[in-house]
Amino acid sequence: MPFAKGDQVKLRTFLGTLKPRKARGTENNFWRLIGQKGKVIDDAIQNKRILVLFEKHLDEFEVANHNPIPNSLWIKPSDLRLDI
């Protein structure tokens, strides 16, 4: 499903799964964000991902937060659903 800039979305999976296939350190366990809401802030596909700004601070989930825009991550569109 194509998403547009400004769409409200919810993370339904990460890398297509509900939990990591192998153990991950806390900062790389982005599966902790499943169920979180955000907004598409860049719908230009980069590496098959779009930029999502999450409503909650990523630091609360202890995951890596190193994008130029705080609390944003490049997410595969297939891991998202519209949050209407």
Summary of the structure (lengths in Angstrom):
residues: 84
radius of gyration: 11.8
end to end distance: 14.7
largest distance: 33.6
contacts: 215
relative contact order: 0.31
helix: 17%
strand: 35%
